[in-house]
């Protein structure tokens, strides 16, 4: 796997953090990071534009770190969770 830039690592960390805070996530579950995260939430928390988040998510999806479907929530893949 390619090494990620600091900004891409920051996106992954924020997705992980937000997925754990998502409504309905079970903190006692063995995989709470299964909750999806919205682009607007990532943009708000990182103080960047939604377009920047979308561009980053496209890159991370091509590298296999996130599952990113148009107009859907973003999910970390197994590779993304391990990173």
mmCIF file as gemmi writes it, N, C-alpha and C atoms, coordinates in Angstrom:
data_model
loop_
_atom_site.group_PDB
_atom_site.id
_atom_site.type_symbol
_atom_site.label_atom_id
_atom_site.label_alt_id
_atom_site.label_comp_id
_atom_site.label_asym_id
_atom_site.label_entity_id
_atom_site.label_seq_id
_atom_site.pdbx_PDB_ins_code
_atom_site.Cartn_x
_atom_site.Cartn_y
_atom_site.Cartn_z
_atom_site.occupancy
_atom_site.B_iso_or_equiv
_atom_site.pdbx_formal_charge
_atom_site.auth_seq_id
_atom_site.auth_asym_id
_atom_site.pdbx_PDB_model_num
ATOM 1 N N . UNK Axp A 1 ? 0.836 -1.185 0 1 0 ? 1 A 1
ATOM 2 C CA . UNK Axp A 1 ? 0 0 0 1 0 ? 1 A 1
ATOM 3 C C . UNK Axp A 1 ? 0.878 1.245 0 1 0 ? 1 A 1
ATOM 4 N N . UNK Axp A 2 ? 0.427 2.267 -0.664 1 0 ? 2 A 1
ATOM 5 C CA . UNK Axp A 2 ? 1.162 3.524 -0.706 1 0 ? 2 A 1
ATOM 6 C C . UNK Axp A 2 ? 1.127 4.209 0.653 1 0 ? 2 A 1
ATOM 7 N N . UNK Axp A 3 ? 2.179 4.991 0.927 1 0 ? 3 A 1
ATOM 8 C CA . UNK Axp A 3 ? 2.13 5.789 2.145 1 0 ? 3 A 1
ATOM 9 C C . UNK Axp A 3 ? 1.242 6.999 1.862 1 0 ? 3 A 1
ATOM 10 N N . UNK Axp A 4 ? 0.511 7.412 2.872 1 0 ? 4 A 1
ATOM 11 C CA . UNK Axp A 4 ? -0.45 8.507 2.719 1 0 ? 4 A 1
ATOM 12 C C . UNK Axp A 4 ? 0.143 9.813 3.206 1 0 ? 4 A 1
ATOM 13 N N . UNK Axp A 5 ? -0.305 10.903 2.596 1 0 ? 5 A 1
ATOM 14 C CA . UNK Axp A 5 ? 0.101 12.223 3.059 1 0 ? 5 A 1
ATOM 15 C C . UNK Axp A 5 ? -0.534 12.488 4.424 1 0 ? 5 A 1
ATOM 16 N N . UNK Axp A 6 ? -0.008 13.472 5.097 1 0 ? 6 A 1
ATOM 17 C CA . UNK Axp A 6 ? -0.548 13.843 6.413 1 0 ? 6 A 1
ATOM 18 C C . UNK Axp A 6 ? -2.021 14.22 6.306 1 0 ? 6 A 1
ATOM 19 N N . UNK Axp A 7 ? -2.392 14.96 5.268 1 0 ? 7 A 1
ATOM 20 C CA . UNK Axp A 7 ? -3.792 15.373 5.138 1 0 ? 7 A 1
ATOM 21 C C . UNK Axp A 7 ? -4.71 14.172 4.916 1 0 ? 7 A 1
ATOM 22 N N . UNK Axp A 8 ? -4.27 13.195 4.137 1 0 ? 8 A 1
ATOM 23 C CA . UNK Axp A 8 ? -5.083 11.996 3.922 1 0 ? 8 A 1
ATOM 24 C C . UNK Axp A 8 ? -5.201 11.193 5.213 1 0 ? 8 A 1
ATOM 25 N N . UNK Axp A 9 ? -4.122 11.14 5.983 1 0 ? 9 A 1
ATOM 26 C CA . UNK Axp A 9 ? -4.184 10.477 7.281 1 0 ? 9 A 1
ATOM 27 C C . UNK Axp A 9 ? -5.163 11.189 8.199 1 0 ? 9 A 1
ATOM 28 N N . UNK Axp A 10 ? -5.181 12.522 8.141 1 0 ? 10 A 1
ATOM 29 C CA . UNK Axp A 10 ? -6.117 13.302 8.961 1 0 ? 10 A 1
ATOM 30 C C . UNK Axp A 10 ? -7.565 12.996 8.59 1 0 ? 10 A 1
ATOM 31 N N . UNK Axp A 11 ? -7.831 12.861 7.286 1 0 ? 11 A 1
ATOM 32 C CA . UNK Axp A 11 ? -9.184 12.494 6.857 1 0 ? 11 A 1
ATOM 33 C C . UNK Axp A 11 ? -9.576 11.131 7.424 1 0 ? 11 A 1
ATOM 34 N N . UNK Axp A 12 ? -8.683 10.157 7.322 1 0 ? 12 A 1
ATOM 35 C CA . UNK Axp A 12 ? -8.991 8.82 7.849 1 0 ? 12 A 1
ATOM 36 C C . UNK Axp A 12 ? -9.247 8.857 9.35 1 0 ? 12 A 1
ATOM 37 N N . UNK Axp A 13 ? -8.428 9.587 10.072 1 0 ? 13 A 1
ATOM 38 C CA . UNK Axp A 13 ? -8.611 9.694 11.526 1 0 ? 13 A 1
ATOM 39 C C . UNK Axp A 13 ? -9.945 10.345 11.862 1 0 ? 13 A 1
ATOM 40 N N . UNK Axp A 14 ? -10.315 11.385 11.117 1 0 ? 14 A 1
ATOM 41 C CA . UNK Axp A 14 ? -11.58 12.072 11.389 1 0 ? 14 A 1
ATOM 42 C C . UNK Axp A 14 ? -12.762 11.167 11.062 1 0 ? 14 A 1
ATOM 43 N N . UNK Axp A 15 ? -12.682 10.403 9.981 1 0 ? 15 A 1
ATOM 44 C CA . UNK Axp A 15 ? -13.767 9.465 9.657 1 0 ? 15 A 1
ATOM 45 C C . UNK Axp A 15 ? -13.903 8.443 10.777 1 0 ? 15 A 1
ATOM 46 N N . UNK Axp A 16 ? -12.781 7.929 11.252 1 0 ? 16 A 1
ATOM 47 C CA . UNK Axp A 16 ? -12.811 6.964 12.355 1 0 ? 16 A 1
ATOM 48 C C . UNK Axp A 16 ? -13.457 7.585 13.592 1 0 ? 16 A 1
ATOM 49 N N . UNK Axp A 17 ? -13.02 8.79 13.971 1 0 ? 17 A 1
ATOM 50 C CA . UNK Axp A 17 ? -13.569 9.461 15.154 1 0 ? 17 A 1
ATOM 51 C C . UNK Axp A 17 ? -15.061 9.725 15.013 1 0 ? 17 A 1
ATOM 52 N N . UNK Axp A 18 ? -15.464 10.263 13.874 1 0 ? 18 A 1
ATOM 53 C CA . UNK Axp A 18 ? -16.878 10.587 13.672 1 0 ? 18 A 1
ATOM 54 C C . UNK Axp A 18 ? -17.746 9.338 13.603 1 0 ? 18 A 1
ATOM 55 N N . UNK Axp A 19 ? -17.214 8.26 13.045 1 0 ? 19 A 1
ATOM 56 C CA . UNK Axp A 19 ? -18.006 7.026 12.96 1 0 ? 19 A 1
ATOM 57 C C . UNK Axp A 19 ? -18.266 6.449 14.343 1 0 ? 19 A 1
ATOM 58 N N . UNK Axp A 20 ? -17.354 6.681 15.258 1 0 ? 20 A 1
ATOM 59 C CA . UNK Axp A 20 ? -17.539 6.209 16.63 1 0 ? 20 A 1
ATOM 60 C C . UNK Axp A 20 ? -18.541 7.074 17.388 1 0 ? 20 A 1
ATOM 61 N N . UNK Axp A 21 ? -18.713 8.315 16.957 1 0 ? 21 A 1
ATOM 62 C CA . UNK Axp A 21 ? -19.626 9.241 17.612 1 0 ? 21 A 1
ATOM 63 C C . UNK Axp A 21 ? -21.006 9.244 16.965 1 0 ? 21 A 1
ATOM 64 N N . UNK Axp A 22 ? -21.156 8.57 15.849 1 0 ? 22 A 1
ATOM 65 C CA . UNK Axp A 22 ? -22.397 8.605 15.089 1 0 ? 22 A 1
ATOM 66 C C . UNK Axp A 22 ? -23.563 8.099 15.913 1 0 ? 22 A 1
ATOM 67 N N . UNK Axp A 23 ? -24.737 8.746 15.765 1 0 ? 23 A 1
ATOM 68 C CA . UNK Axp A 23 ? -25.929 8.269 16.471 1 0 ? 23 A 1
ATOM 69 C C . UNK Axp A 23 ? -26.216 6.821 16.115 1 0 ? 23 A 1
ATOM 70 N N . UNK Axp A 24 ? -26.509 6.041 17.117 1 0 ? 24 A 1
ATOM 71 C CA . UNK Axp A 24 ? -26.846 4.641 16.885 1 0 ? 24 A 1
ATOM 72 C C . UNK Axp A 24 ? -25.656 3.714 16.906 1 0 ? 24 A 1
ATOM 73 N N . UNK Axp A 25 ? -24.437 4.295 16.974 1 0 ? 25 A 1
ATOM 74 C CA . UNK Axp A 25 ? -23.284 3.39 17.052 1 0 ? 25 A 1
ATOM 75 C C . UNK Axp A 25 ? -23.213 2.83 18.457 1 0 ? 25 A 1
ATOM 76 N N . UNK Axp A 26 ? -22.826 1.563 18.54 1 0 ? 26 A 1
ATOM 77 C CA . UNK Axp A 26 ? -22.752 0.908 19.842 1 0 ? 26 A 1
ATOM 78 C C . UNK Axp A 26 ? -21.314 0.916 20.314 1 0 ? 26 A 1
ATOM 79 N N . UNK Axp A 27 ? -21.036 1.689 21.337 1 0 ? 27 A 1
ATOM 80 C CA . UNK Axp A 27 ? -19.668 1.83 21.825 1 0 ? 27 A 1
ATOM 81 C C . UNK Axp A 27 ? -19.131 0.526 22.399 1 0 ? 27 A 1
ATOM 82 N N . UNK Axp A 28 ? -20.014 -0.369 22.833 1 0 ? 28 A 1
ATOM 83 C CA . UNK Axp A 28 ? -19.533 -1.633 23.397 1 0 ? 28 A 1
ATOM 84 C C . UNK Axp A 28 ? -19.367 -2.703 22.324 1 0 ? 28 A 1
ATOM 85 N N . UNK Axp A 29 ? -19.677 -2.369 21.085 1 0 ? 29 A 1
ATOM 86 C CA . UNK Axp A 29 ? -19.537 -3.31 19.99 1 0 ? 29 A 1
ATOM 87 C C . UNK Axp A 29 ? -18.062 -3.501 19.64 1 0 ? 29 A 1
ATOM 88 N N . UNK Axp A 30 ? -17.749 -4.639 19.064 1 0 ? 30 A 1
ATOM 89 C CA . UNK Axp A 30 ? -16.365 -4.885 18.662 1 0 ? 30 A 1
ATOM 90 C C . UNK Axp A 30 ? -15.986 -4.085 17.426 1 0 ? 30 A 1
ATOM 91 N N . UNK Axp A 31 ? -16.953 -3.567 16.669 1 0 ? 31 A 1
ATOM 92 C CA . UNK Axp A 31 ? -16.64 -2.766 15.489 1 0 ? 31 A 1
ATOM 93 C C . UNK Axp A 31 ? -17.545 -1.542 15.391 1 0 ? 31 A 1
ATOM 94 N N . UNK Axp A 32 ? -17.386 -0.571 16.287 1 0 ? 32 A 1
ATOM 95 C CA . UNK Axp A 32 ? -18.236 0.614 16.251 1 0 ? 32 A 1
ATOM 96 C C . UNK Axp A 32 ? -17.982 1.483 15.032 1 0 ? 32 A 1
ATOM 97 N N . UNK Axp A 33 ? -16.862 1.292 14.344 1 0 ? 33 A 1
ATOM 98 C CA . UNK Axp A 33 ? -16.546 2.122 13.2 1 0 ? 33 A 1
ATOM 99 C C . UNK Axp A 33 ? -17.355 1.75 11.959 1 0 ? 33 A 1
ATOM 100 N N . UNK Axp A 34 ? -18.358 0.896 12.102 1 0 ? 34 A 1
ATOM 101 C CA . UNK Axp A 34 ? -19.204 0.514 10.984 1 0 ? 34 A 1
ATOM 102 C C . UNK Axp A 34 ? -20.207 1.609 10.625 1 0 ? 34 A 1
ATOM 103 N N . UNK Axp A 35 ? -20.367 2.64 11.459 1 0 ? 35 A 1
ATOM 104 C CA . UNK Axp A 35 ? -21.284 3.724 11.166 1 0 ? 35 A 1
ATOM 105 C C . UNK Axp A 35 ? -20.715 4.596 10.056 1 0 ? 35 A 1
ATOM 106 N N . UNK Axp A 36 ? -21.601 5.072 9.2 1 0 ? 36 A 1
ATOM 107 C CA . UNK Axp A 36 ? -21.173 5.93 8.112 1 0 ? 36 A 1
ATOM 108 C C . UNK Axp A 36 ? -21.021 7.374 8.558 1 0 ? 36 A 1
ATOM 109 N N . UNK Axp A 37 ? -20.275 8.133 7.776 1 0 ? 37 A 1
ATOM 110 C CA . UNK Axp A 37 ? -20.004 9.533 8.07 1 0 ? 37 A 1
ATOM 111 C C . UNK Axp A 37 ? -20.343 10.359 6.835 1 0 ? 37 A 1
ATOM 112 N N . UNK Axp A 38 ? -20.964 11.507 7.04 1 0 ? 38 A 1
ATOM 113 C CA . UNK Axp A 38 ? -21.34 12.378 5.932 1 0 ? 38 A 1
ATOM 114 C C . UNK Axp A 38 ? -20.191 13.315 5.553 1 0 ? 38 A 1
ATOM 115 N N . UNK Axp A 39 ? -20.117 13.642 4.286 1 0 ? 39 A 1
ATOM 116 C CA . UNK Axp A 39 ? -19.11 14.571 3.783 1 0 ? 39 A 1
ATOM 117 C C . UNK Axp A 39 ? -19.207 15.899 4.516 1 0 ? 39 A 1
ATOM 118 N N . UNK Axp A 40 ? -20.413 16.38 4.727 1 0 ? 40 A 1
ATOM 119 C CA . UNK Axp A 40 ? -20.588 17.682 5.384 1 0 ? 40 A 1
ATOM 120 C C . UNK Axp A 40 ? -20.056 17.665 6.812 1 0 ? 40 A 1
ATOM 121 N N . UNK Axp A 41 ? -20.173 16.536 7.502 1 0 ? 41 A 1
ATOM 122 C CA . UNK Axp A 41 ? -19.644 16.445 8.872 1 0 ? 41 A 1
ATOM 123 C C . UNK Axp A 41 ? -18.116 16.481 8.874 1 0 ? 41 A 1
ATOM 124 N N . UNK Axp A 42 ? -17.505 15.774 7.932 1 0 ? 42 A 1
ATOM 125 C CA . UNK Axp A 42 ? -16.042 15.785 7.834 1 0 ? 42 A 1
ATOM 126 C C . UNK Axp A 42 ? -15.563 17.204 7.524 1 0 ? 42 A 1
ATOM 127 N N . UNK Axp A 43 ? -16.207 17.85 6.558 1 0 ? 43 A 1
ATOM 128 C CA . UNK Axp A 43 ? -15.82 19.207 6.169 1 0 ? 43 A 1
ATOM 129 C C . UNK Axp A 43 ? -15.941 20.165 7.343 1 0 ? 43 A 1
ATOM 130 N N . UNK Axp A 44 ? -17.014 20.049 8.079 1 0 ? 44 A 1
ATOM 131 C CA . UNK Axp A 44 ? -17.233 20.934 9.224 1 0 ? 44 A 1
ATOM 132 C C . UNK Axp A 44 ? -16.17 20.737 10.3 1 0 ? 44 A 1
ATOM 133 N N . UNK Axp A 45 ? -15.865 19.5 10.622 1 0 ? 45 A 1
ATOM 134 C CA . UNK Axp A 45 ? -14.903 19.209 11.686 1 0 ? 45 A 1
ATOM 135 C C . UNK Axp A 45 ? -13.457 19.532 11.299 1 0 ? 45 A 1
ATOM 136 N N . UNK Axp A 46 ? -13.13 19.424 10.027 1 0 ? 46 A 1
ATOM 137 C CA . UNK Axp A 46 ? -11.774 19.713 9.582 1 0 ? 46 A 1
ATOM 138 C C . UNK Axp A 46 ? -11.627 21.141 9.038 1 0 ? 46 A 1
ATOM 139 N N . UNK Axp A 47 ? -12.755 21.868 8.993 1 0 ? 47 A 1
ATOM 140 C CA . UNK Axp A 47 ? -12.768 23.251 8.508 1 0 ? 47 A 1
ATOM 141 C C . UNK Axp A 47 ? -12.24 23.347 7.071 1 0 ? 47 A 1
ATOM 142 N N . UNK Axp A 48 ? -12.767 22.468 6.224 1 0 ? 48 A 1
ATOM 143 C CA . UNK Axp A 48 ? -12.431 22.472 4.801 1 0 ? 48 A 1
ATOM 144 C C . UNK Axp A 48 ? -13.74 22.445 4.009 1 0 ? 48 A 1
ATOM 145 N N . UNK Axp A 49 ? -13.647 22.667 2.713 1 0 ? 49 A 1
ATOM 146 C CA . UNK Axp A 49 ? -14.851 22.655 1.877 1 0 ? 49 A 1
ATOM 147 C C . UNK Axp A 49 ? -15.308 21.215 1.615 1 0 ? 49 A 1
ATOM 148 N N . UNK Axp A 50 ? -16.596 21.095 1.285 1 0 ? 50 A 1
ATOM 149 C CA . UNK Axp A 50 ? -17.124 19.777 0.936 1 0 ? 50 A 1
ATOM 150 C C . UNK Axp A 50 ? -16.47 19.253 -0.342 1 0 ? 50 A 1
ATOM 151 N N . UNK Axp A 51 ? -16.11 20.163 -1.248 1 0 ? 51 A 1
ATOM 152 C CA . UNK Axp A 51 ? -15.43 19.745 -2.479 1 0 ? 51 A 1
ATOM 153 C C . UNK Axp A 51 ? -14.064 19.119 -2.154 1 0 ? 51 A 1
ATOM 154 N N . UNK Axp A 52 ? -13.355 19.698 -1.188 1 0 ? 52 A 1
ATOM 155 C CA . UNK Axp A 52 ? -12.063 19.138 -0.783 1 0 ? 52 A 1
ATOM 156 C C . UNK Axp A 52 ? -12.238 17.746 -0.191 1 0 ? 52 A 1
ATOM 157 N N . UNK Axp A 53 ? -13.277 17.579 0.611 1 0 ? 53 A 1
ATOM 158 C CA . UNK Axp A 53 ? -13.551 16.264 1.198 1 0 ? 53 A 1
ATOM 159 C C . UNK Axp A 53 ? -13.877 15.27 0.097 1 0 ? 53 A 1
ATOM 160 N N . UNK Axp A 54 ? -14.717 15.667 -0.845 1 0 ? 54 A 1
ATOM 161 C CA . UNK Axp A 54 ? -15.07 14.764 -1.947 1 0 ? 54 A 1
ATOM 162 C C . UNK Axp A 54 ? -13.844 14.339 -2.732 1 0 ? 54 A 1
ATOM 163 N N . UNK Axp A 55 ? -12.961 15.275 -3.022 1 0 ? 55 A 1
ATOM 164 C CA . UNK Axp A 55 ? -11.728 14.929 -3.748 1 0 ? 55 A 1
ATOM 165 C C . UNK Axp A 55 ? -10.89 13.936 -2.954 1 0 ? 55 A 1
ATOM 166 N N . UNK Axp A 56 ? -10.729 14.206 -1.67 1 0 ? 56 A 1
ATOM 167 C CA . UNK Axp A 56 ? -9.941 13.304 -0.821 1 0 ? 56 A 1
ATOM 168 C C . UNK Axp A 56 ? -10.591 11.928 -0.735 1 0 ? 56 A 1
ATOM 169 N N . UNK Axp A 57 ? -11.916 11.874 -0.63 1 0 ? 57 A 1
ATOM 170 C CA . UNK Axp A 57 ? -12.607 10.59 -0.525 1 0 ? 57 A 1
ATOM 171 C C . UNK Axp A 57 ? -12.46 9.786 -1.812 1 0 ? 57 A 1
ATOM 172 N N . UNK Axp A 58 ? -12.437 10.464 -2.958 1 0 ? 58 A 1
ATOM 173 C CA . UNK Axp A 58 ? -12.226 9.757 -4.224 1 0 ? 58 A 1
ATOM 174 C C . UNK Axp A 58 ? -10.844 9.125 -4.259 1 0 ? 58 A 1
ATOM 175 N N . UNK Axp A 59 ? -9.842 9.849 -3.789 1 0 ? 59 A 1
ATOM 176 C CA . UNK Axp A 59 ? -8.48 9.318 -3.738 1 0 ? 59 A 1
ATOM 177 C C . UNK Axp A 59 ? -8.415 8.132 -2.779 1 0 ? 59 A 1
ATOM 178 N N . UNK Axp A 60 ? -8.967 8.316 -1.568 1 0 ? 60 A 1
ATOM 179 C CA . UNK Axp A 60 ? -8.928 7.252 -0.561 1 0 ? 60 A 1
ATOM 180 C C . UNK Axp A 60 ? -9.713 6.025 -1.008 1 0 ? 60 A 1
ATOM 181 N N . UNK Axp A 61 ? -10.797 6.225 -1.745 1 0 ? 61 A 1
ATOM 182 C CA . UNK Axp A 61 ? -11.582 5.097 -2.26 1 0 ? 61 A 1
ATOM 183 C C . UNK Axp A 61 ? -10.779 4.321 -3.311 1 0 ? 61 A 1
ATOM 184 N N . UNK Axp A 62 ? -10.089 5.039 -4.187 1 0 ? 62 A 1
ATOM 185 C CA . UNK Axp A 62 ? -9.274 4.368 -5.21 1 0 ? 62 A 1
ATOM 186 C C . UNK Axp A 62 ? -8.145 3.567 -4.588 1 0 ? 62 A 1
ATOM 187 N N . UNK Axp A 63 ? -7.643 4.044 -3.44 1 0 ? 63 A 1
ATOM 188 C CA . UNK Axp A 63 ? -6.572 3.339 -2.742 1 0 ? 63 A 1
ATOM 189 C C . UNK Axp A 63 ? -7.098 2.225 -1.836 1 0 ? 63 A 1
ATOM 190 N N . UNK Axp A 64 ? -8.442 2.144 -1.687 1 0 ? 64 A 1
ATOM 191 C CA . UNK Axp A 64 ? -9.04 1.067 -0.911 1 0 ? 64 A 1
ATOM 192 C C . UNK Axp A 64 ? -9.22 1.341 0.568 1 0 ? 64 A 1
ATOM 193 N N . UNK Axp A 65 ? -9.093 2.598 0.996 1 0 ? 65 A 1
ATOM 194 C CA . UNK Axp A 65 ? -9.207 2.928 2.411 1 0 ? 65 A 1
ATOM 195 C C . UNK Axp A 65 ? -10.642 3.211 2.857 1 0 ? 65 A 1
ATOM 196 N N . UNK Axp A 66 ? -11.48 3.687 1.925 1 0 ? 66 A 1
ATOM 197 C CA . UNK Axp A 66 ? -12.866 3.998 2.265 1 0 ? 66 A 1
ATOM 198 C C . UNK Axp A 66 ? -13.8 3.455 1.202 1 0 ? 66 A 1
ATOM 199 N N . UNK Axp A 67 ? -15.039 3.28 1.606 1 0 ? 67 A 1
ATOM 200 C CA . UNK Axp A 67 ? -16.109 2.952 0.675 1 0 ? 67 A 1
ATOM 201 C C . UNK Axp A 67 ? -16.887 4.248 0.463 1 0 ? 67 A 1
ATOM 202 N N . UNK Axp A 68 ? -16.921 4.702 -0.783 1 0 ? 68 A 1
ATOM 203 C CA . UNK Axp A 68 ? -17.487 6.016 -1.074 1 0 ? 68 A 1
ATOM 204 C C . UNK Axp A 68 ? -18.396 5.918 -2.283 1 0 ? 68 A 1
ATOM 205 N N . UNK Axp A 69 ? -19.691 5.918 -2.042 1 0 ? 69 A 1
ATOM 206 C CA . UNK Axp A 69 ? -20.675 5.916 -3.122 1 0 ? 69 A 1
ATOM 207 C C . UNK Axp A 69 ? -21.304 7.303 -3.193 1 0 ? 69 A 1
ATOM 208 N N . UNK Axp A 70 ? -21.56 7.766 -4.386 1 0 ? 70 A 1
ATOM 209 C CA . UNK Axp A 70 ? -22.13 9.094 -4.576 1 0 ? 70 A 1
ATOM 210 C C . UNK Axp A 70 ? -23.427 9.251 -3.778 1 0 ? 70 A 1
ATOM 211 N N . UNK Axp A 71 ? -23.522 10.353 -3.039 1 0 ? 71 A 1
ATOM 212 C CA . UNK Axp A 71 ? -24.687 10.708 -2.221 1 0 ? 71 A 1
ATOM 213 C C . UNK Axp A 71 ? -24.937 9.752 -1.055 1 0 ? 71 A 1
ATOM 214 N N . UNK Axp A 72 ? -23.939 8.969 -0.687 1 0 ? 72 A 1
ATOM 215 C CA . UNK Axp A 72 ? -24.07 8.043 0.433 1 0 ? 72 A 1
ATOM 216 C C . UNK Axp A 72 ? -23.049 8.381 1.511 1 0 ? 72 A 1
ATOM 217 N N . UNK Axp A 73 ? -23.232 7.795 2.669 1 0 ? 73 A 1
ATOM 218 C CA . UNK Axp A 73 ? -22.261 7.979 3.741 1 0 ? 73 A 1
ATOM 219 C C . UNK Axp A 73 ? -20.956 7.286 3.391 1 0 ? 73 A 1
ATOM 220 N N . UNK Axp A 74 ? -19.888 7.729 4.042 1 0 ? 74 A 1
ATOM 221 C CA . UNK Axp A 74 ? -18.557 7.176 3.818 1 0 ? 74 A 1
ATOM 222 C C . UNK Axp A 74 ? -18.257 6.186 4.932 1 0 ? 74 A 1
ATOM 223 N N . UNK Axp A 75 ? -17.714 5.042 4.554 1 0 ? 75 A 1
ATOM 224 C CA . UNK Axp A 75 ? -17.359 3.999 5.506 1 0 ? 75 A 1
ATOM 225 C C . UNK Axp A 75 ? -15.891 3.655 5.346 1 0 ? 75 A 1
ATOM 226 N N . UNK Axp A 76 ? -15.209 3.401 6.449 1 0 ? 76 A 1
ATOM 227 C CA . UNK Axp A 76 ? -13.841 2.89 6.38 1 0 ? 76 A 1
ATOM 228 C C . UNK Axp A 76 ? -13.882 1.427 5.961 1 0 ? 76 A 1
ATOM 229 N N . UNK Axp A 77 ? -12.968 1.04 5.113 1 0 ? 77 A 1
ATOM 230 C CA . UNK Axp A 77 ? -12.807 -0.376 4.79 1 0 ? 77 A 1
ATOM 231 C C . UNK Axp A 77 ? -11.929 -1.017 5.86 1 0 ? 77 A 1
ATOM 232 N N . UNK Axp A 78 ? -11.742 -2.308 5.766 1 0 ? 78 A 1
ATOM 233 C CA . UNK Axp A 78 ? -10.846 -2.988 6.716 1 0 ? 78 A 1
ATOM 234 C C . UNK Axp A 78 ? -9.443 -2.397 6.642 1 0 ? 78 A 1
ATOM 235 N N . UNK Axp A 79 ? -8.984 -2.11 5.429 1 0 ? 79 A 1
ATOM 236 C CA . UNK Axp A 79 ? -7.657 -1.497 5.25 1 0 ? 79 A 1
ATOM 237 C C . UNK Axp A 79 ? -7.611 -0.122 5.898 1 0 ? 79 A 1
ATOM 238 N N . UNK Axp A 80 ? -8.669 0.655 5.73 1 0 ? 80 A 1
ATOM 239 C CA . UNK Axp A 80 ? -8.725 1.987 6.327 1 0 ? 80 A 1
ATOM 240 C C . UNK Axp A 80 ? -8.722 1.964 7.84 1 0 ? 80 A 1
ATOM 241 N N . UNK Axp A 81 ? -9.399 0.978 8.412 1 0 ? 81 A 1
ATOM 242 C CA . UNK Axp A 81 ? -9.431 0.857 9.877 1 0 ? 81 A 1
ATOM 243 C C . UNK Axp A 81 ? -8.075 0.448 10.417 1 0 ? 81 A 1
ATOM 244 N N . UNK Axp A 82 ? -7.322 -0.34 9.674 1 0 ? 82 A 1
ATOM 245 C CA . UNK Axp A 82 ? -6.014 -0.805 10.13 1 0 ? 82 A 1
ATOM 246 C C . UNK Axp A 82 ? -4.958 0.279 10.019 1 0 ? 82 A 1
ATOM 247 N N . UNK Axp A 83 ? -5.201 1.265 9.173 1 0 ? 83 A 1
ATOM 248 C CA . UNK Axp A 83 ? -4.218 2.327 8.946 1 0 ? 83 A 1
ATOM 249 C C . UNK Axp A 83 ? -4.245 3.278 10.058 1 0 ? 83 A 1
